[in-house]
Amino acid sequence: MEPSSAARKPRTTVVFAIVAIGLLVAGLGIGYLLGRPAPLTPPGAVTGLTRPNTIPRVDGWYRNASVSYLDYGPQSNVAVPILAFFQAASPSTPVAGQRNIIDTIRSSTRTRRSRAPPRRP
């Protein structure tokens, strides 16, 4: 009986190996199909944005080269607050990963100017 059982053992191992390889290949294929990135679609045109006005371009010269830049008009020379955040438990330690915030909202600048005392001649 030993010779017949010894002959069956390698056949079972071969069948098991074939089934295991088949499942592995099928799993890799399914994993590829489920894990691949979605096809990229190019972004479309941006329409419907409300723009208060267009900023004019101005032609100029810089180092003997023709350049074009945006003309934002006259800018006010008003100080704006810079907000820096620190740990409450340790006031000398800044918050990790937090950058300073510069408050440049136009409405807040107008409010500050309206509160300023009138200039004396």
N, CA and C atoms as a LAMMPS dump frame, in Angstrom:
ITEM: TIMESTEP
0
ITEM: NUMBER OF ATOMS
363
ITEM: BOX BOUNDS ff ff ff
-5.0000000000000000e+02 5.0000000000000000e+02
-5.0000000000000000e+02 5.0000000000000000e+02
-5.0000000000000000e+02 5.0000000000000000e+02
ITEM: ATOMS id mol type element x y z
1 1 1 N 0.806 -1.186 0
2 1 2 C 0 0 0
3 1 3 C 0.855 1.259 0
4 2 1 N 2.018 1.167 0.444
5 2 2 C 2.869 2.34 0.453
6 2 3 C 3.162 2.855 -0.952
7 3 1 N 3.437 2.01 -1.929
8 3 2 C 3.735 2.553 -3.254
9 3 3 C 2.564 3.306 -3.854
10 4 1 N 1.323 2.884 -3.678
11 4 2 C 0.187 3.568 -4.278
12 4 3 C -0.07 4.905 -3.6
13 5 1 N 0.083 5.011 -2.261
14 5 2 C -0.139 6.281 -1.564
15 5 3 C 0.978 7.27 -1.884
16 6 1 N 2.187 6.755 -2.125
17 6 2 C 3.29 7.629 -2.474
18 6 3 C 3.08 8.224 -3.853
19 7 1 N 2.439 7.488 -4.771
20 7 2 C 2.186 7.992 -6.108
21 7 3 C 1.09 9.054 -6.086
22 8 1 N 0.128 8.958 -5.198
23 8 2 C -0.96 9.938 -5.133
24 8 3 C -0.498 11.26 -4.506
25 9 1 N 0.451 11.226 -3.622
26 9 2 C 0.871 12.424 -2.918
27 9 3 C 1.452 13.472 -3.876
28 10 1 N 2.337 13.137 -4.812
29 10 2 C 2.847 14.162 -5.729
30 10 3 C 1.757 14.734 -6.633
31 11 1 N 0.784 13.909 -7.036
32 11 2 C -0.289 14.397 -7.889
33 11 3 C -1.117 15.43 -7.139
34 12 1 N -1.415 15.228 -5.866
35 12 2 C -2.173 16.169 -5.065
36 12 3 C -1.393 17.471 -4.911
37 13 1 N -0.102 17.393 -4.723
38 13 2 C 0.735 18.582 -4.583
39 13 3 C 0.75 19.381 -5.884
40 14 1 N 0.809 18.694 -7.018
41 14 2 C 0.827 19.369 -8.313
42 14 3 C -0.51 20.057 -8.557
43 15 1 N -1.613 19.376 -8.257
44 15 2 C -2.944 19.984 -8.438
45 15 3 C -3.084 21.199 -7.525
46 16 1 N -2.622 21.063 -6.279
47 16 2 C -2.691 22.189 -5.343
48 16 3 C -1.863 23.367 -5.859
49 17 1 N -0.676 23.107 -6.388
50 17 2 C 0.178 24.173 -6.906
51 17 3 C -0.465 24.856 -8.106
52 18 1 N -1.089 24.089 -8.988
53 18 2 C -1.75 24.662 -10.171
54 18 3 C -2.929 25.539 -9.746
55 19 1 N -3.724 25.048 -8.799
56 19 2 C -4.868 25.833 -8.312
57 19 3 C -4.379 27.097 -7.612
58 20 1 N -3.331 26.991 -6.818
59 20 2 C -2.795 28.155 -6.112
60 20 3 C -2.273 29.197 -7.098
61 21 1 N -1.566 28.764 -8.121
62 21 2 C -1.054 29.7 -9.128
63 21 3 C -2.21 30.344 -9.888
64 22 1 N -3.226 29.562 -10.226
65 22 2 C -4.401 30.114 -10.91
66 22 3 C -5.11 31.167 -10.07
67 23 1 N -5.287 30.902 -8.77
68 23 2 C -5.927 31.885 -7.889
69 23 3 C -5.067 33.134 -7.728
70 24 1 N -3.758 32.944 -7.682
71 24 2 C -2.854 34.072 -7.556
72 24 3 C -2.937 34.98 -8.782
73 25 1 N -2.936 34.381 -9.959
74 25 2 C -3.03 35.161 -11.196
75 25 3 C -4.389 35.856 -11.276
76 26 1 N -5.459 35.144 -10.905
77 26 2 C -6.791 35.756 -10.919
78 26 3 C -6.863 36.904 -9.913
79 27 1 N -6.279 36.725 -8.745
80 27 2 C -6.274 37.791 -7.736
81 27 3 C -5.486 39.001 -8.19
82 28 1 N -4.36 38.773 -8.856
83 28 2 C -3.585 39.895 -9.379
84 28 3 C -4.378 40.658 -10.44
85 29 1 N -5.067 39.936 -11.3
86 29 2 C -5.87 40.591 -12.339
87 29 3 C -7.002 41.401 -11.748
88 30 1 N -7.698 40.836 -10.772
89 30 2 C -8.806 41.553 -10.136
90 30 3 C -8.272 42.757 -9.361
91 31 1 N -7.148 42.583 -8.675
92 31 2 C -6.546 43.701 -7.949
93 31 3 C -6.13 44.821 -8.882
94 32 1 N -5.617 44.469 -10.05
95 32 2 C -5.242 45.491 -11.024
96 32 3 C -6.468 46.247 -11.506
97 33 1 N -7.538 45.519 -11.819
98 33 2 C -8.744 46.178 -12.329
99 33 3 C -9.388 47.077 -11.275
100 34 1 N -9.381 46.643 -10.018
101 34 2 C -10.004 47.44 -8.97
102 34 3 C -9.095 48.568 -8.491
103 35 1 N -7.792 48.392 -8.587
104 35 2 C -6.876 49.37 -8.032
105 35 3 C -6.318 50.369 -9.01
106 36 1 N -6.613 50.238 -10.282
107 36 2 C -6.048 51.186 -11.246
108 36 3 C -6.727 52.542 -11.1
109 37 1 N -6.022 53.619 -11.401
110 37 2 C -6.613 54.946 -11.261
111 37 3 C -7.675 55.185 -12.322
112 38 1 N -8.596 56.055 -11.994
113 38 2 C -9.652 56.399 -12.94
114 38 3 C -9.041 57.168 -14.108
115 39 1 N -9.62 57.04 -15.29
116 39 2 C -9.08 57.777 -16.43
117 39 3 C -9.206 59.277 -16.194
118 40 1 N -8.143 59.996 -16.55
119 40 2 C -8.136 61.439 -16.342
120 40 3 C -8.907 62.136 -17.447
121 41 1 N -9.761 63.041 -17.05
122 41 2 C -10.466 63.865 -18.024
123 41 3 C -9.895 65.272 -17.908
124 42 1 N -9.588 65.894 -19.025
125 42 2 C -9.027 67.242 -18.949
126 42 3 C -10.069 68.21 -18.383
127 43 1 N -9.613 69.166 -17.582
128 43 2 C -10.568 70.115 -17.025
129 43 3 C -11.179 70.969 -18.122
130 44 1 N -12.435 71.268 -17.968
131 44 2 C -13.143 72.073 -18.955
132 44 3 C -12.934 73.557 -18.715
133 45 1 N -13.531 74.338 -19.561
134 45 2 C -13.434 75.785 -19.443
135 45 3 C -14.195 76.254 -18.211
136 46 1 N -13.646 77.262 -17.556
137 46 2 C -14.298 77.832 -16.388
138 46 3 C -15.21 78.945 -16.871
139 47 1 N -16.494 78.741 -16.689
140 47 2 C -17.451 79.754 -17.111
141 47 3 C -18.366 80.087 -15.954
142 48 1 N -18.996 81.223 -16.027
143 48 2 C -19.956 81.609 -15.014
144 48 3 C -19.338 82.25 -13.79
145 49 1 N -18.043 82.588 -13.825
146 49 2 C -17.431 83.252 -12.688
147 49 3 C -17.735 84.744 -12.756
148 50 1 N -18.076 85.306 -11.613
149 50 2 C -18.308 86.739 -11.587
150 50 3 C -16.978 87.439 -11.357
151 51 1 N -16.633 88.299 -12.26
152 51 2 C -15.393 89.059 -12.141
153 51 3 C -15.769 90.532 -12.081
154 52 1 N -15.276 91.244 -11.075
155 52 2 C -15.667 92.631 -10.93
156 52 3 C -15.227 93.496 -12.104
157 53 1 N -14.038 93.284 -12.592
158 53 2 C -13.541 94.004 -13.758
159 53 3 C -12.302 93.281 -14.252
160 54 1 N -11.84 93.707 -15.395
161 54 2 C -10.611 93.114 -15.909
162 54 3 C -9.449 94.017 -15.533
163 55 1 N -8.337 93.42 -15.227
164 55 2 C -7.147 94.175 -14.856
165 55 3 C -6.369 94.445 -16.136
166 56 1 N -6.12 95.722 -16.445
167 56 2 C -5.435 96.027 -17.713
168 56 3 C -3.971 95.595 -17.686
169 57 1 N -3.49 95.191 -18.844
170 57 2 C -2.077 94.859 -19.01
171 57 3 C -1.356 96.1 -19.528
172 58 1 N -0.152 96.285 -19.031
173 58 2 C 0.661 97.424 -19.423
174 58 3 C 1.946 96.884 -20.034
175 59 1 N 2.322 97.455 -21.188
176 59 2 C 3.577 97.059 -21.823
177 59 3 C 4.698 97.919 -21.276
178 60 1 N 5.853 97.317 -21.071
179 60 2 C 6.987 98.057 -20.545
180 60 3 C 8.29 97.422 -20.971
181 61 1 N 9.375 97.931 -20.39
182 61 2 C 10.717 97.44 -20.693
183 61 3 C 11.415 97.065 -19.406
184 62 1 N 12.153 95.967 -19.438
185 62 2 C 12.98 95.564 -18.307
186 62 3 C 14.244 94.934 -18.859
187 63 1 N 15.396 95.541 -18.552
188 63 2 C 16.695 95.06 -19.026
189 63 3 C 16.713 94.85 -20.539
190 64 1 N 16.292 95.873 -21.233
191 64 2 C 16.269 95.887 -22.709
192 64 3 C 15.4 94.786 -23.302
193 65 1 N 14.37 94.365 -22.577
194 65 2 C 13.447 93.364 -23.099
195 65 3 C 12.023 93.877 -22.92
196 66 1 N 11.186 93.601 -23.869
197 66 2 C 9.794 94.003 -23.796
198 66 3 C 9.053 93.081 -22.834
199 67 1 N 8.334 93.661 -21.867
200 67 2 C 7.576 92.876 -20.898
201 67 3 C 6.15 93.405 -20.831
202 68 1 N 5.277 92.612 -20.283
203 68 2 C 3.893 92.991 -20.071
204 68 3 C 3.537 92.633 -18.641
205 69 1 N 2.9 93.564 -17.923
206 69 2 C 2.551 93.302 -16.537
207 69 3 C 1.154 93.816 -16.251
208 70 1 N 0.573 93.388 -15.153
209 70 2 C -0.773 93.806 -14.769
210 70 3 C -0.703 95.11 -13.993
211 71 1 N -1.605 96.037 -14.318
212 71 2 C -1.659 97.323 -13.631
213 71 3 C -2.788 97.268 -12.609
214 72 1 N -2.43 97.178 -11.338
215 72 2 C -3.429 97.105 -10.275
216 72 3 C -3.877 98.482 -9.81
217 73 1 N -3.316 99.52 -10.359
218 73 2 C -3.693 100.867 -9.969
219 73 3 C -2.981 101.281 -8.695
220 74 1 N -3.325 102.457 -8.189
221 74 2 C -2.654 102.92 -6.97
222 74 3 C -3.022 102.047 -5.778
223 75 1 N -2.033 101.705 -4.988
224 75 2 C -2.245 100.872 -3.812
225 75 3 C -2.081 101.722 -2.562
226 76 1 N -2.9 101.482 -1.587
227 76 2 C -2.805 102.244 -0.345
228 76 3 C -1.612 101.767 0.473
229 77 1 N -1.035 102.683 1.187
230 77 2 C 0.115 102.372 2.023
231 77 3 C -0.387 102.244 3.462
232 78 1 N -1.138 101.18 3.72
233 78 2 C -1.744 100.959 5.029
234 78 3 C -1.175 99.664 5.608
235 79 1 N -0.814 99.722 6.874
236 79 2 C -0.317 98.519 7.526
237 79 3 C -1.457 97.533 7.722
238 80 1 N -1.18 96.257 7.507
239 80 2 C -2.186 95.216 7.709
240 80 3 C -1.676 94.273 8.789
241 81 1 N -2.587 93.674 9.531
242 81 2 C -2.136 92.785 10.607
243 81 3 C -1.607 91.454 10.077
244 82 1 N -0.587 90.945 10.748
245 82 2 C -0.055 89.612 10.478
246 82 3 C -0.347 88.772 11.715
247 83 1 N -1.101 87.697 11.525
248 83 2 C -1.511 86.855 12.639
249 83 3 C -0.588 85.656 12.747
250 84 1 N 0.055 85.498 13.891
251 84 2 C 0.914 84.351 14.159
252 84 3 C 0.287 83.559 15.302
253 85 1 N 0.275 82.244 15.197
254 85 2 C -0.374 81.392 16.192
255 85 3 C 0.661 80.654 17.02
256 86 1 N 0.46 80.653 18.349
257 86 2 C 1.365 79.994 19.275
258 86 3 C 0.574 79.024 20.145
259 87 1 N 1.277 78.056 20.746
260 87 2 C 0.66 77.075 21.625
261 87 3 C 0.138 77.775 22.883
262 88 1 N -1.049 77.392 23.347
263 88 2 C -1.609 77.984 24.564
264 88 3 C -0.805 77.552 25.789
265 89 1 N -0.345 76.314 25.805
266 89 2 C 0.399 75.807 26.958
267 89 3 C 1.811 76.388 27.012
268 90 1 N 2.385 76.693 25.843
269 90 2 C 3.745 77.24 25.787
270 90 3 C 3.738 78.416 24.815
271 91 1 N 3.541 79.641 25.318
272 91 2 C 3.384 80.806 24.439
273 91 3 C 4.586 81.096 23.534
274 92 1 N 5.742 80.56 23.817
275 92 2 C 6.9 80.81 22.961
276 92 3 C 7.038 79.774 21.844
277 93 1 N 6.165 78.75 21.818
278 93 2 C 6.234 77.697 20.808
279 93 3 C 5.157 77.915 19.752
280 94 1 N 5.558 78.13 18.476
281 94 2 C 4.546 78.316 17.436
282 94 3 C 3.803 77.01 17.135
283 95 1 N 2.596 77.137 16.604
284 95 2 C 1.799 75.97 16.221
285 95 3 C 2.478 75.303 15.03
286 96 1 N 2.727 74.002 15.123
287 96 2 C 3.426 73.269 14.07
288 96 3 C 2.612 73.255 12.793
289 97 1 N 3.24 73.598 11.678
290 97 2 C 2.593 73.554 10.375
291 97 3 C 1.705 74.749 10.073
292 98 1 N 1.519 75.661 11.003
293 98 2 C 0.65 76.827 10.784
294 98 3 C 1.501 77.994 10.301
295 99 1 N 1.181 78.506 9.136
296 99 2 C 1.89 79.669 8.618
297 99 3 C 1.196 80.937 9.083
298 100 1 N 1.909 82.037 9.023
299 100 2 C 1.318 83.315 9.397
300 100 3 C 0.217 83.685 8.415
301 101 1 N -0.779 84.398 8.909
302 101 2 C -1.891 84.841 8.077
303 101 3 C -1.807 86.354 7.962
304 102 1 N -1.824 86.846 6.731
305 102 2 C -1.775 88.288 6.504
306 102 3 C -3.176 88.724 6.108
307 103 1 N -3.751 89.64 6.883
308 103 2 C -5.124 90.086 6.661
309 103 3 C -5.112 91.213 5.636
310 104 1 N -5.489 90.893 4.405
311 104 2 C -5.513 91.906 3.358
312 104 3 C -6.895 92.041 2.745
313 105 1 N -7.93 91.758 3.495
314 105 2 C -9.291 91.878 2.978
315 105 3 C -9.602 93.363 2.828
316 106 1 N -10.058 93.773 1.654
317 106 2 C -10.273 95.188 1.381
318 106 3 C -11.28 95.825 2.334
319 107 1 N -12.322 95.118 2.704
320 107 2 C -13.331 95.722 3.58
321 107 3 C -12.742 96.057 4.942
322 108 1 N -11.825 95.22 5.445
323 108 2 C -11.228 95.516 6.744
324 108 3 C -10.292 96.712 6.646
325 109 1 N -9.648 96.932 5.482
326 109 2 C -8.769 98.078 5.329
327 109 3 C -9.58 99.359 5.273
328 110 1 N -10.718 99.333 4.592
329 110 2 C -11.575 100.515 4.53
330 110 3 C -12.101 100.859 5.915
331 111 1 N -12.433 99.843 6.692
332 111 2 C -12.93 100.097 8.04
333 111 3 C -11.856 100.781 8.866
334 112 1 N -10.635 100.333 8.749
335 112 2 C -9.555 100.944 9.525
336 112 3 C -9.317 102.38 9.083
337 113 1 N -9.406 102.65 7.773
338 113 2 C -9.184 104.014 7.298
339 113 3 C -10.291 104.935 7.76
340 114 1 N -11.518 104.431 7.818
341 114 2 C -12.624 105.3 8.223
342 114 3 C -12.534 105.649 9.696
343 115 1 N -11.877 104.82 10.497
344 115 2 C -11.738 105.098 11.921
345 115 3 C -10.579 106.051 12.221
346 116 1 N -9.712 106.262 11.239
347 116 2 C -8.552 107.12 11.477
348 116 3 C -8.993 108.563 11.646
349 117 1 N -8.331 109.307 12.516
350 117 2 C -8.704 110.7 12.698
351 117 3 C -8.372 111.508 11.442
352 118 1 N -9.109 112.554 11.162
353 118 2 C -8.838 113.348 9.963
354 118 3 C -7.474 114.021 10.054
355 119 1 N -6.848 114.18 8.898
356 119 2 C -5.523 114.815 8.852
357 119 3 C -5.665 116.327 9.04
358 120 1 N -4.686 116.889 9.712
359 120 2 C -4.676 118.338 9.911
360 120 3 C -3.866 118.982 8.803
361 121 1 N -4.349 120.107 8.298
362 121 2 C -3.589 120.768 7.199
363 121 3 C -2.334 121.438 7.667
